[in-house]
Amino acid sequence: MNYVPVAVLICAIIALVFAAVNFYSVKKKPEGTEKMAEISAKIRKGAMAYLKRQYKTVGIFFAVMFVILAILAFTGMLTPYVPFAFVTGGFFSALSGFVGMKIATYANSRTANGARESLNKGLKIAFSSGAVMGLTVVGLGLLDISVWFILLKFAFKLPIDEIMAAMLTFGMGASSMALFARVGGGIFTKAADVGADLVGKVEVGIPEDDPRNPACIADNVGDNVGDVAGMGADLYESYVGSIISCGALAVSAGLGLNGVLVPMLIAAIGIISSIIGTFFVSTKENADQKALLGSLRRGTYASSIISAIGSAILIYTLIPENASVFWAVVSGLVAGVLIGYFTEYYTSDTYKPTKALAGSSETGSATIIIDGISLGMLSTAIPVIIIAISIIISFFTAGGAGSFASGLYGVGLSAVGMLSTLGITLATDAYGPVADNAGGIAEMSGLEPEVRERTDALDSLGNTTAATGKGFAIGSAALTALALIVSYTDEVESMVELNLSITNPAVLIGLLIGAMLPFLFSSMTMKAVGRAAQKIVVEVRRQFREIKGLMTGEAEADYESCIDICVKSSLKEMIAPAALGIVAPIVVGFVLGCNGVVGMLAGALVSGFVLAIMMSNSGGAWDNAKKYIEAGNYNGKGSENHKAAVVGDTVGDPFKDTAGPSVNILIKLLSMVSIVFATLIASGNLMSLLGM
């Protein structure tokens, strides 16, 4: 079996090589006119400046945490590998986002230029840049996992249980980085977007991405730092978290080395499947939204089928005595596809819910907001049922009736199955911000109207695929968080006696606190967007008022000032919400003990899962309802219907791009932090002193 980790490492390298080939292929495409290249350079410069400052800020946090973990390791509460695993997890999470943002800022003008020739060419360039992001995330994720596994197994010769205990902690590094990236990037992008829309579209009545709007460059920068860099770090964390937690469950189930290697190999098969799937994506000129969606679906469906076949061969070869766990993998794959489909149903303007939401604009912004929130709440039902069915299938097909631990291993495998084709799923997601930027560049460069029509079609598709990607991430987060809770209970059961009865005050209080945390976290992030957006609104109004000739196009807006406001605000505002995810489990642990922590993790999982779906789908539906009106329905652009839809979209921006996607990171980070500090919390807390 010694060759298996090396095979996984080779698949990771293949993914990175394919990503590099796509990267340079996209870079070779022409940027278009001089004006297009100039605008793209400004966006790239702003995005790089933000990331540089964000990484400096986050670097201080990682240095402090490294020292804390090193002290705990020195005192014997952690293995000596934990501080280094924590840092590498954060580093690769950040690197995933950085590479994705780099290619996205090169691809935006090239996509717009491709759209000058045909819709298919624009789609191909945008999707290729998304494939760079997707394959970089899975490649770096498996690279990190396989290198650590090889070092701990063959260099340091640790037993398998100690290997997985150590590797769980670099998930904490990845989760910490992901939360900073998602929250900071989300605040940046939505502050710029809300500020630009409220003044530009609603007050002044100019088109989206009009070069006269001082916030238009900041808005396009935000698409990259939030929806690309933040999303890359987020899904890297989801990907490695699912594989590592499943490996830890294999140890608990007594499946040994083979059980640990299975999720790694399934992920490796998923990489090859994703690469093959990218060749299935293409479309025809003048394709409608259904045809565009169909072209992306071909790629994801082909990858899922290939991954399922490969996983079957792997499982029947590696663990024939537990071959039925294959159906756990299939349940995860199918659950991911179904969640994606129903997310698409509720957020795409191809289907009735979003069309009906656009119709709510007939009676003003209040009704479109009410109906959008209602739509988001309704959309939670089916994903919850899908995840519940997936848990039941994966638990019992993995032998849960005879062995509880084996059943939980099946649940872990379903999470790995769901994310196994992340390479192409993320490609369809990351393509969206590139298409959005391409539309902005087409508008600011004054390209022909048909170019903007093509980029708008790609952008509208991108909103749907982004919502689908978020649904995918949230669904996998629920399964991964469940696996992590089990890993936590396994960790502490050897140190303290657990009483997880619902009537135990510590558990009940923990449940209530855990259920509250996603709401408190969402409030903090949304208020942060509101405060930053207010500063942008004031600045944009000032420029329209004070810069003579700005409205007539005779003077240029001061784009840098808006970018600077977004950078400073997002870096300042991201600290408190991120700190909540790290501090909360430690405080709860010291007050309520390990029983209370389990309650808190369960409460956060249940409420966070539903809240994240609701916010992401409401936001996605509001955005596409606005675009449906802009396409000429319900009186079209500039109408009262359009203004009402813009208000709805503005409310939905922090829902879908800041709070919603960040909650799924929160519920996993809470578990990761709890696992890392389990020994410290078990050694003494208020509840144990009171005899509870």
C-alpha positions in Angstrom: 0.0 0.0 0.0 3.0 2.3 0.2 2.5 3.4 -3.4 -1.0 4.8 -2.8 -0.1 8.1 -1.2 2.4 8.6 -4.0 -0.3 8.0 -6.6 -2.5 10.6 -4.9 0.5 13.0 -5.0 0.9 12.4 -8.7 -2.8 13.1 -9.3 -2.4 16.4 -7.4 0.6 17.3 -9.6 -1.4 16.5 -12.8 -4.1 18.9 -11.6 -1.6 21.7 -11.0 0.1 21.0 -14.4 -3.3 21.1 -16.2 -4.1 24.3 -14.3 -0.8 25.9 -15.4 -1.4 24.9 -19.1 -4.8 26.5 -19.0 -3.3 29.6 -17.2 -0.8 30.3 -20.0 -3.4 29.4 -22.7 -5.7 32.1 -21.4 -2.9 34.6 -21.0 -1.9 34.1 -24.7 -5.4 35.3 -25.8 -5.5 38.9 -27.0 -6.8 41.5 -24.5 -8.6 43.6 -27.1 -8.3 47.4 -27.4 -5.9 49.6 -25.5 -8.8 50.8 -23.4 -9.8 47.3 -22.4 -6.2 46.4 -21.4 -6.0 49.6 -19.4 -9.2 48.9 -17.4 -8.1 45.3 -16.8 -4.8 46.5 -15.5 -6.5 48.9 -13.0 -8.7 46.0 -11.8 -5.7 43.7 -11.4 -3.7 46.4 -9.6 -6.5 47.1 -7.1 -7.1 43.4 -6.5 -3.4 42.7 -5.9 -3.1 45.7 -3.6 -6.0 44.4 -1.5 -4.6 40.9 -1.2 -1.1 42.1 -0.3 -2.5 44.1 2.6 -5.0 41.3 3.7 -2.2 38.7 3.8 -0.1 41.0 5.9 -2.9 41.4 8.4 -3.8 37.7 8.5 0.0 36.9 8.7 0.0 38.5 12.2 -2.8 36.3 13.3 -1.1 33.1 12.0 2.1 34.1 13.8 0.3 34.6 17.1 -1.6 31.3 16.7 1.7 29.5 15.8 3.2 30.6 19.1 0.1 29.5 21.1 0.0 26.1 19.4 3.8 25.7 19.9 3.3 26.4 23.6 0.5 23.8 23.8 2.7 21.3 21.9 5.7 22.0 24.2 3.4 21.2 27.3 2.3 18.0 25.7 -1.3 19.0 24.9 -0.7 18.7 21.2 1.8 16.8 19.0 4.8 18.8 17.8 3.6 18.7 14.2 0.4 20.7 14.9 1.8 24.3 14.7 3.4 23.6 11.3 0.4 21.7 9.9 -1.8 24.8 11.0 0.5 27.2 9.0 0.6 25.0 5.9 -3.1 24.7 5.9 -3.5 28.5 6.0 -0.8 29.0 3.4 -2.2 26.7 0.8 -5.7 28.0 1.4 -4.4 31.6 0.7 -2.4 30.4 -2.3 -5.5 28.8 -3.9 -7.4 32.1 -3.7 -4.4 34.1 -4.9 -3.9 31.9 -8.1 -7.6 32.0 -8.8 -7.7 35.8 -8.5 -4.5 36.2 -10.7 -6.0 34.3 -13.6 -9.4 35.9 -13.2 -7.9 39.4 -13.5 -6.1 38.3 -16.7 -9.1 36.6 -18.2 -11.7 39.4 -17.8 -10.6 41.6 -20.8 -9.8 38.5 -22.8 -13.3 37.1 -22.2 -14.8 40.5 -23.3 -12.6 40.4 -26.4 -13.6 36.8 -27.1 -17.3 37.8 -26.8 -16.7 40.3 -29.7 -16.2 37.3 -31.9 -18.8 34.9 -30.5 -20.7 33.8 -27.4 -18.9 30.4 -27.4 -15.5 32.0 -27.5 -16.3 34.2 -24.5 -17.7 31.2 -22.6 -14.6 29.1 -23.4 -12.1 31.7 -22.1 -14.1 32.4 -19.0 -14.6 28.7 -18.3 -10.9 28.0 -18.9 -10.0 30.6 -16.3 -12.5 29.0 -13.9 -10.8 25.6 -14.6 -7.5 27.1 -13.5 -9.1 28.0 -10.2 -10.9 24.7 -9.7 -7.9 22.5 -10.5 -5.6 24.7 -8.4 -7.8 24.3 -5.4 -8.1 20.5 -5.6 -4.4 20.1 -6.7 -3.0 22.1 -3.8 -5.5 20.4 -1.4 -4.4 16.9 -2.3 -0.7 18.0 -2.5 -0.9 19.3 1.1 -2.7 16.2 2.3 -0.5 13.6 0.5 2.9 15.3 1.4 1.9 15.5 5.1 0.7 11.9 5.1 3.9 10.7 3.4 6.0 12.6 5.9 4.2 11.5 9.0 3.8 7.9 7.9 7.1 7.1 6.3 9.6 9.8 7.6 8.3 10.1 11.2 6.7 6.6 11.3 3.7 7.6 13.3 0.8 5.2 13.8 -2.3 6.0 11.7 -4.4 7.4 14.6 -1.7 10.0 15.5 -1.3 10.8 11.8 -5.0 11.7 11.5 -5.0 13.6 14.8 -2.2 15.8 13.6 -3.6 16.3 10.1 -7.0 17.4 11.4 -5.3 20.5 12.7 -4.1 21.9 9.4 -7.9 22.0 8.6 -8.0 24.6 11.3 -5.4 26.7 9.4 -7.3 26.3 6.2 -10.6 27.3 7.9 -9.1 30.3 9.6 -7.7 31.6 6.3 -10.9 30.9 4.5 -13.0 32.8 7.0 -10.7 35.9 6.8 -10.7 35.7 3.0 -14.5 35.2 2.6 -15.5 37.8 5.1 -12.9 40.4 4.1 -13.4 39.9 0.4 -17.2 39.8 0.9 -17.2 43.1 2.7 -15.0 44.7 0.0 -17.0 43.5 -3.0 -20.5 44.2 -1.6 -19.6 47.6 -0.2 -18.4 48.6 -3.6 -21.4 46.9 -5.4 -24.0 48.4 -3.1 -22.5 51.9 -3.2 -22.1 51.8 -7.0 -25.7 50.6 -7.5 -27.5 52.9 -5.1 -25.9 56.1 -6.4 -25.2 55.1 -10.0 -28.4 53.2 -11.0 -31.0 54.5 -8.6 -30.0 58.1 -7.9 -28.2 59.2 -11.1 -29.8 56.7 -13.5 -26.6 55.6 -15.4 -26.0 52.0 -16.5 -24.2 49.4 -14.5 -20.4 49.7 -14.9 -20.6 53.1 -16.4 -17.1 54.6 -16.4 -18.6 57.8 -14.9 -19.4 56.0 -11.7 -16.4 56.4 -9.3 -17.1 53.0 -7.7 -17.2 51.0 -10.9 -13.5 49.9 -10.8 -13.8 49.1 -7.0 -16.9 47.0 -7.9 -15.0 45.0 -10.4 -12.0 44.6 -8.1 -14.5 43.3 -5.5 -15.7 40.6 -7.8 -12.1 39.2 -7.8 -11.2 39.5 -4.1 -14.5 38.3 -2.9 -16.0 35.9 -5.4 -12.7 34.5 -6.6 -9.9 34.8 -4.0 -12.4 34.4 -1.1 -14.2 31.5 -2.8 -11.0 29.7 -3.6 -9.9 29.8 0.0 -13.4 28.7 1.1 -13.7 25.7 -1.1 -10.1 24.6 -0.5 -11.0 24.4 3.2 -14.2 22.4 2.4 -12.3 20.0 0.2 -9.4 19.2 2.6 -11.8 19.2 5.6 -14.0 16.5 4.1 -11.0 14.3 3.2 -9.3 14.6 6.5 -12.4 14.2 8.7 -13.4 11.1 6.7 -9.9 9.7 7.3 -10.3 10.3 11.0 -13.7 8.5 11.0 -12.0 5.5 9.3 -9.6 5.3 12.2 -12.6 5.4 14.7 -14.3 2.6 12.7 -11.2 0.4 12.9 -10.7 0.4 9.1 -7.0 1.2 9.5 -4.8 2.4 6.7 -7.0 1.3 3.8 -10.0 3.1 5.2 -7.9 6.3 5.5 -6.6 6.0 1.9 -10.0 5.5 0.3 -11.2 9.2 0.6 -7.8 10.4 -0.7 -8.0 8.1 -3.7 -11.7 9.1 -4.4 -10.5 12.7 -4.5 -7.7 11.7 -6.8 -10.2 10.0 -9.2 -12.3 13.1 -9.0 -9.4 15.2 -10.2 -9.0 13.1 -13.4 -12.8 13.0 -13.9 -12.9 16.9 -13.6 -10.1 17.3 -16.2 -12.0 15.0 -18.6 -15.3 16.9 -17.9 -13.8 20.3 -18.9 -13.6 19.1 -22.5 -17.4 18.7 -22.7 -18.1 22.4 -22.2 -19.1 24.4 -25.3 -22.1 26.2 -26.7 -23.6 27.6 -29.9 -24.0 31.2 -30.9 -27.3 32.9 -29.6 -27.8 30.2 -27.0 -30.4 31.0 -24.4 -29.9 30.4 -20.7 -31.1 26.8 -20.8 -28.6 26.0 -23.5 -25.8 27.7 -21.6 -26.7 25.9 -18.4 -26.9 22.6 -20.4 -23.3 23.2 -21.7 -22.0 23.5 -18.2 -24.1 20.6 -17.0 -22.6 18.3 -19.6 -19.2 18.8 -18.0 -20.3 18.3 -14.4 -22.5 15.3 -15.2 -19.8 13.6 -17.2 -17.3 14.1 -14.4 -19.8 12.7 -11.8 -20.4 9.6 -13.9 -16.7 8.9 -14.5 -15.9 9.6 -10.8 -18.6 7.1 -9.7 -17.3 4.4 -12.0 -13.7 5.0 -10.8 -14.8 5.0 -7.1 -16.6 1.7 -7.6 -13.5 0.0 -9.0 -11.3 1.5 -6.2 -13.6 0.5 -3.3 -14.2 -3.1 -4.6 -10.4 -3.5 -4.9 -9.1 -1.8 -1.8 -11.8 -2.7 0.8 -13.9 -5.5 -0.6 -15.1 -6.5 2.8 -16.8 -3.0 3.1 -17.6 -2.6 -0.6 -21.1 -1.4 0.2 -19.6 2.0 1.2 -19.6 2.7 -2.5 -23.2 3.6 -2.3 -22.3 6.2 0.3 -20.0 7.9 -2.2 -22.8 7.7 -4.8 -25.3 9.2 -2.4 -22.9 12.2 -1.9 -22.4 12.6 -5.7 -26.1 12.5 -6.4 -26.9 14.8 -3.4 -24.5 17.3 -4.8 -26.0 17.2 -8.3 -29.5 17.5 -6.9 -28.7 20.4 -4.6 -27.1 22.1 -7.6 -30.2 21.5 -9.7 -32.7 22.8 -7.1 -30.5 25.8 -6.3 -30.5 26.6 -10.0 -34.3 26.2 -10.1 -34.8 28.7 -7.3 -32.2 31.3 -8.6 -32.2 31.1 -12.4 -34.5 33.4 -14.4 -35.2 30.4 -16.6 -37.6 29.1 -14.0 -40.8 30.3 -12.4 -39.6 31.3 -8.9 -37.2 34.1 -10.1 -39.6 35.2 -12.9 -42.3 35.5 -10.3 -39.9 37.5 -8.1 -39.3 39.9 -10.9 -43.0 40.3 -11.2 -43.1 41.5 -7.6 -41.4 44.7 -8.8 -44.8 45.8 -10.1 -45.7 47.0 -6.6 -42.3 48.3 -5.5 -39.2 47.4 -3.7 -41.0 46.4 -0.4 -42.8 43.5 -2.1 -39.8 42.3 -4.0 -37.8 42.2 -0.8 -40.6 40.3 1.0 -41.0 37.8 -1.8 -37.2 37.3 -2.1 -36.9 36.5 1.6 -39.9 34.1 1.3 -38.3 32.4 -1.8 -35.0 31.9 0.2 -36.9 30.4 3.1 -38.9 28.1 0.9 -35.7 27.0 -0.9 -34.2 25.5 2.3 -36.7 22.6 2.4 -35.5 20.4 -0.5 -31.7 20.7 0.3 -32.4 19.7 3.9 -34.4 16.7 2.8 -31.7 15.8 0.2 -28.9 15.9 2.9 -31.1 13.9 5.3 -31.7 11.2 2.8 -28.0 11.2 1.8 -27.1 10.7 5.5 -29.5 7.8 5.9 -28.3 6.1 2.8 -24.6 6.6 3.5 -25.0 5.6 7.2 -26.8 2.3 6.5 -25.0 1.2 3.3 -21.7 1.6 5.2 -22.9 -0.8 7.8 -24.3 1.6 10.4 -26.9 -1.0 11.5 -24.1 -3.2 12.8 -21.5 -0.7 13.6 -22.2 2.9 14.5 -18.7 4.0 13.7 -18.8 2.4 10.3 -22.0 4.2 9.5 -20.4 7.5 10.4 -17.5 6.7 8.1 -20.1 6.3 5.3 -21.4 9.8 6.1 -17.8 11.1 5.8 -17.5 9.3 2.4 -20.6 10.9 1.1 -19.1 14.4 1.8 -16.0 13.3 -0.1 -18.1 12.0 -2.9 -20.0 15.3 -3.1 -16.8 17.3 -3.4 -14.8 14.8 -5.4 -15.6 16.6 -8.7 -14.9 20.0 -7.1 -12.4 20.7 -9.9 -15.1 21.2 -12.5 -17.8 22.3 -10.1 -15.6 25.2 -8.9 -14.7 25.9 -12.6 -18.4 26.6 -13.4 -18.6 28.8 -10.2 -15.3 30.8 -10.6 -16.2 31.5 -14.3 -19.1 33.8 -13.1 -17.0 36.7 -11.7 -14.8 36.6 -14.8 -17.9 37.0 -17.0 -19.2 39.8 -14.7 -15.9 41.7 -15.1 -16.0 41.1 -18.8 -19.4 42.8 -19.0 -18.0 45.8 -17.0 -15.0 46.1 -19.3 -17.3 46.0 -22.4 -19.4 48.8 -20.9 -16.5 51.0 -19.8 -14.7 50.5 -23.1 -17.7 51.4 -25.2 -17.8 48.1 -27.1 -20.6 47.3 -29.5 -24.1 46.6 -27.9 -24.0 42.9 -29.0 -20.8 42.3 -27.0 -22.6 43.5 -23.8 -25.6 41.3 -24.7 -23.2 38.3 -24.9 -21.4 39.1 -21.7 -24.7 39.8 -19.9 -25.9 36.3 -21.0 -22.6 34.8 -19.6 -22.9 36.9 -16.4 -26.5 35.9 -15.8 -25.4 32.2 -16.2 -22.6 33.0 -13.8 -25.0 34.2 -11.1 -26.8 30.9 -11.3 -23.6 28.8 -11.3 -22.3 30.8 -8.4 -25.5 30.1 -6.4 -25.2 26.5 -7.4 -21.5 26.4 -6.2 -22.5 28.0 -2.9 -25.3 25.4 -2.5 -22.7 22.7 -3.1 -20.3 24.1 -0.6 -23.0 24.5 2.1 -24.3 20.9 1.5 -20.8 19.5 1.9 -20.2 21.7 4.9 -23.1 20.1 6.7 -21.8 16.6 6.1 -18.2 17.6 6.9 -19.2 19.4 10.1 -21.1 16.3 11.2 -18.0 14.2 10.6 -15.9 16.7 12.6 -18.3 16.7 15.5 -17.9 12.9 15.7 -14.1 13.4 15.5 -14.3 15.8 18.4 -16.4 13.3 20.6 -13.9 10.6 19.8 -11.0 12.9 20.8 -12.5 13.8 24.2 -14.1 10.5 25.2 -10.7 9.2 26.1 -10.2 12.2 28.5 -13.7 12.8 30.0 -17.0 11.1 30.4 -19.6 12.6 28.0 -23.3 13.0 28.8 -24.9 14.2 25.6 -28.5 13.9 26.9 -30.7 16.8 25.7 -31.7 17.2 29.4 -28.1 17.9 30.4 -28.0 21.7 31.1 -24.6 22.0 29.5 -25.7 20.4 26.3 -29.0 22.4 26.1 -27.2 25.7 26.8 -24.6 24.7 24.2 -27.3 24.0 21.6 -28.9 27.4 22.2 -25.6 29.2 21.9 -24.6 27.3 18.8 -27.9 28.0 17.1 -27.4 31.7 17.9 -23.8 32.0 16.6 -24.6 31.9 12.8 -27.1 34.7 13.3 -24.7 36.8 15.4 -22.0 36.2 12.8 -24.3 37.1 9.9 -25.4 40.3 11.7 -21.8 41.3 12.2 -20.8 40.7 8.6 -23.9 42.4 7.1 -23.5 45.4 9.4 -19.9 45.6 8.3 -21.1 45.7 4.6 -23.6 48.4 5.5 -21.0 50.6 7.2 -18.5 50.3 4.4 -21.2 50.8 1.7 -22.3 54.1 3.4 -18.8 55.4 3.1 -18.8 54.5 -0.7 -22.2 56.2 -1.2 -21.0 59.4 0.5 -17.8 59.4 -1.6 -19.6 58.7 -4.9 -22.1 61.5 -4.2 -19.2 63.8 -3.4 -17.5 63.1 -6.7 -20.6 63.6 -8.7 -21.2 66.9 -6.9 -17.6 68.3 -6.9 -15.9 66.9 -10.1 -17.0 69.2 -12.9 -17.7 67.4 -16.2 -18.0 64.0 -14.6 -21.6 63.4 -15.6 -20.9 64.6 -19.2 -17.9 62.3 -19.5 -15.4 65.3 -19.9 -13.7 64.4 -16.6 -12.5 61.1 -15.1 -13.7 59.8 -11.8 -11.2 59.2 -8.9 -11.5 55.4 -8.8 -8.6 55.0 -6.4 -10.4 56.7 -3.5 -13.3 54.2 -3.6 -10.8 51.3 -3.8 -8.9 52.6 -0.8 -12.1 53.0 1.2 -13.1 49.4 0.4 -9.6 48.1 1.3 -9.4 49.9 4.7 -13.0 49.1 5.6 -12.9 45.4 4.7 -9.6 44.8 6.5 -10.8 46.5 9.7 -14.3 44.9 9.6 -13.2 41.3 8.9 -11.4 40.9 12.3 -14.4 40.7 14.7 -16.5 38.1 12.8 -13.4 35.9 12.2 -12.4 36.2 15.8 -15.9 35.0 16.8 -15.4 31.6 15.1 -12.1 31.1 17.0 -13.0 32.5 20.4 -16.5 31.1 20.8 -15.7 27.3 21.1 -12.8 28.1 23.6 -15.1 30.3 25.8 -18.0 27.8 25.6 -15.5 25.0 26.4 -14.1 26.7 29.5 -17.6 27.5 30.8 -19.7 24.5 29.7 -17.1 21.8 29.2 -16.9 19.3 26.5 -20.6 18.4 26.7 -21.5 22.0 26.1 -19.1 22.2 23.2 -20.8 19.2 21.5 -24.2 21.0 22.0 -22.8 24.2 20.5 -21.4 22.4 17.5 -24.7 20.7 16.8 -26.7 23.9 17.2 -24.4 25.8 14.9 -24.5 23.1 12.3 -28.3 22.9 12.2 -29.1 26.6 12.2 -26.0 27.6 10.1 -26.8 25.1 7.3 -30.4 26.4 6.9 -29.5 30.0 7.3 -26.7 29.8 4.7 -29.0 28.2 2.1 -31.7 30.8 2.7 -29.4 33.8 2.3 -27.5 32.5 -0.7 -30.7 31.6 -2.6 -32.5 34.8 -1.8 -29.5 36.8 -2.9 -29.1 34.8 -6.1 -32.8 35.1 -7.0 -32.8 38.9 -6.4 -29.8 39.4 -8.6 -31.2 37.3 -11.5 -34.7 39.0 -11.1 -32.9 42.3 -11.7 -31.1 40.9 -14.8 -34.4 39.4 -16.1 -35.9 42.9 -16.0 -32.8 44.4 -17.6 -33.3 41.9 -20.5 -36.5 43.8 -21.4 -39.1 42.2 -19.2 -41.4 44.2 -16.9 -40.7 47.5 -18.6 -36.9 47.0 -18.7 -34.0 49.2 -17.7 -34.6 52.5 -16.1 -38.2 51.7 -15.2 -39.7 51.8 -11.7 -39.7 48.0 -11.8 -36.0 48.1 -12.5 -35.3 50.5 -9.6 -37.3 48.2 -7.2 -35.3 45.2 -8.5 -32.0 47.1 -7.9 -33.0 47.7 -4.3 -33.8 44.0 -3.9 -30.5 43.0 -5.5 -28.7 45.5 -3.1 -30.3 43.8 -0.1 -29.3 40.4 -1.5 -25.7 41.3 -2.1 -24.4 40.8 1.5 -26.8 37.8 1.8 -25.3 35.8 -1.1 -21.7 37.1 -1.2 -20.7 37.9 2.4 -22.8 36.4 5.2 -24.3 33.3 3.4 -21.1 31.7 2.1 -19.1 32.6 5.2 -21.5 30.7 7.5 -20.5 27.4 6.1 -16.9 28.1 7.0 -17.9 29.2 10.5 -19.6 25.9 11.3 -16.5 23.9 10.3 -14.1 26.3 12.0 -15.9 26.0 15.3 -15.4 22.2 15.1 -11.7 22.5 14.1 -10.9 24.9 16.9 -12.8 22.6 19.4 -10.7 19.6 18.2 -7.4 21.4 18.5 -8.1 22.8 22.0 -9.9 19.6 23.2 -7.1 18.6 25.6 -6.9 22.1 27.2 -10.7 22.3 27.7 -11.0 18.8 29.0 -8.3 19.5 31.7 -10.6 21.9 33.5 -13.8 24.0 33.1 -16.5 25.7 35.2 -19.1 22.9 34.7 -16.8 20.2 35.9 -16.0 22.2 39.0 -19.7 22.5 39.7 -20.1 18.7 39.3 -22.2 19.0 36.1 
